[in-house]
Amino acid sequence: MPSAKLSKKDVQINTIPPNHDIEIYGRHTSYNVQKVLWIADELDIVYAHKQIGGRFGGTDQPDFLAMNPAGKIPVLRDKQRIIWESNTIIRYLADSYGNGEWISSDPYKRSQTDRWLDWSIDRFEKAFVGVFWGYYRTPPEKQNKKAIKQSVAECESCLLQLAIQLDNRHYITGDRPSVADVATGVFLHRLSAIDLNISMPDNIMQWFDRLRHRPAFSKWVMSDFTELKGRSVD
Ligand SMILES: N[C@@H](CCC(=O)N[C@@H](CS)C(=O)NCC(=O)O)C(=O)O
């Protein structure tokens, strides 16, 4: 159940007429939803955005579970097609609407972006969650300081691996952004804004700066997330 009153702005987002071919379901404060909103705007896709999950509720409703039995956001509806899992969605959007600019159809070139999508889930997201949930979303009296320290160290190790990849490159796989930047870059704002002094190598900061200058990143990823502080439930 939603636990807070919806603001006028939230209601406006939810009342976009339901006649769009493409609908994106998920609260904008979810980093997984932000990946989808970010790339959808980069690709100039016209879509309706439905705030679902967290204080908005709705992920336990039969209509939503019929789309995603896992009860998780984000979910994309493209006409009659339903797609879930954030990295699968960004790949689908890039493949369908990106003219080959955000992901290649060549198997080897594709593997070079795909591996960062897999790595982002296997390593970076786990470390990020240890910081974001373990520290930011957990009330101080319930925090496990040792586990937080380990997660900070793991985040710094992931950032170092990205920094090595970014040596002589503007973006993760070359001179243009790709889905690899979306899957990995979505964590930068929160890691830099949380007061844990997470060390960011110089070229990570330069990459972050390049992303921040992109209107879609700035709009969705650089958004306020303070409503999640100390909120240890979805
Ligand atoms: N691996 C999934 C994770 C999905 C997930 O855990 N989403 C969270 C938000 S980041 C969620 O649905 N939480 C429930 C809620 O917000 O109500 C993905 O990448 O899409």
The ligand as a MOL file (V3000), in Angstrom:
LIG
                    3D

  0  0  0     0  0            999 V3000
M  V30 BEGIN CTAB
M  V30 COUNTS 20 19 0 0 0
M  V30 BEGIN ATOM
M  V30 1 N 17.1340 -7.3190 -11.4910 0
M  V30 2 C 15.9340 -6.5230 -11.5120 0
M  V30 3 C 15.7330 -5.9030 -10.1370 0
M  V30 4 C 14.3630 -5.2850 -9.9990 0
M  V30 5 C 14.1560 -4.7010 -8.6100 0
M  V30 6 O 14.5920 -5.2820 -7.6020 0
M  V30 7 N 13.4880 -3.5740 -8.5790 0
M  V30 8 C 13.2030 -2.9250 -7.3030 0
M  V30 9 C 13.4640 -1.4050 -7.4210 0
M  V30 10 S 15.1790 -1.0590 -7.7900 0
M  V30 11 C 11.7420 -3.1330 -6.9620 0
M  V30 12 O 10.9490 -3.5730 -7.7750 0
M  V30 13 N 11.3810 -2.8180 -5.7450 0
M  V30 14 C 10.0110 -2.8370 -5.3110 0
M  V30 15 C 9.4500 -1.4690 -5.1760 0
M  V30 16 O 10.1030 -0.4630 -5.5160 0
M  V30 17 O 8.2880 -1.3740 -4.7120 0
M  V30 18 C 16.0600 -5.4430 -12.6080 0
M  V30 19 O 17.1960 -5.0620 -12.9380 0
M  V30 20 O 15.0460 -5.0090 -13.1640 0
M  V30 END ATOM
M  V30 BEGIN BOND
M  V30 1 1 1 2
M  V30 2 1 2 3
M  V30 3 1 2 18
M  V30 4 1 3 4
M  V30 5 1 4 5
M  V30 6 2 5 6
M  V30 7 1 5 7
M  V30 8 1 7 8
M  V30 9 1 8 9
M  V30 10 1 8 11
M  V30 11 1 9 10
M  V30 12 2 11 12
M  V30 13 1 11 13
M  V30 14 1 13 14
M  V30 15 1 14 15
M  V30 16 2 15 16
M  V30 17 1 15 17
M  V30 18 2 18 19
M  V30 19 1 18 20
M  V30 END BOND
M  V30 END CTAB
M  END
